[in-house]
């Protein structure tokens, strides 16, 4: 289970001065808050809560009779918070701060600072409580957490958001907890609510991307490929060099194409594979050394019917590999590409080269073996002529195909291979240029029968 939370634990202390003379309900409510704090300090929690309840009743009556009493909003915010009524507490502090600024900001400067400090104190308390719930939900190894275990952390963070709706950290962490709980739509709503307050907050902007990715993964798992691709398409449009977005899109569209093909929807499948090939191609152009990326690009291109792209990428991969099994696979890809391009001789040649790489035995002394073959068969033999023309091959493989002994001579540096059997050329493979496949050789004219 990924943890997206990025939070720190804060500490602050609430500031509540003694009451001053004023409206009876205002004065009484303020006095109740002071008494409540005293009882709380003694450890008499139930008595403290009962007294805070009286404070709330008195202060609400006070405000209805004297709505201009700025300080009463501060005490009301404290009383509500002590009763764990975060939303009402945040509203009381916000109304008091707004009223003080409207009436006389200079006159109420210290009171405004006190209300802000008190609101922050309770926001921090709720925030820290939420972080503790999150830490409880996380298993020791940081993996395989039960999504529902994060719901208490989300509920606790909602109180921090309610206490101070203008603090983006609350929204950012709330979105993380909801996402970890599997509530991606709610997580996205939390992010958007936060961005409405702080449009440029970096944590919220990053969280929006993360939540979008989570939603895309869920959509892909459910088979909603359009929804799965949407955030990645947006990311790639914003940054054409976003290789992660291109890779994800390649995978999403390939999975979609595979499903459509399995369902017999060939035209729709080809369209999906074309999108896959396009995006894997973008990824390949950014990370050409990534072997997996190249492999995916080739497979998608073949499925999309873009044999020329598959052939070119296979050629690049062949030039970069020294592993026989890998080279054999890319020769098979070239064979398939050439078949699609109707160049049957080249297709057959690469198929045989692939088999030679898989089954053939390596000759140790390549130059000596080649020279002996050329000498034994004579200067006019095909083997001798090719040896003279091409020079010693990089490697030679020997194997038996049916009843025929075959030698595969490979000039890897020149990207060519020739297969001989009993001194005669069987076939040749050239993977130097896609043009070889794009311009099929005209069939030979039929020989006239002699009368």
Order of alpha helices (4+ residues) and beta strands (2+ residues): alpha-alpha-alpha-alpha-alpha-alpha-alpha-alpha-alpha-alpha-alpha-alpha-alpha-alpha-alpha-alpha-beta-alpha-alpha-beta-beta-beta-beta-alpha
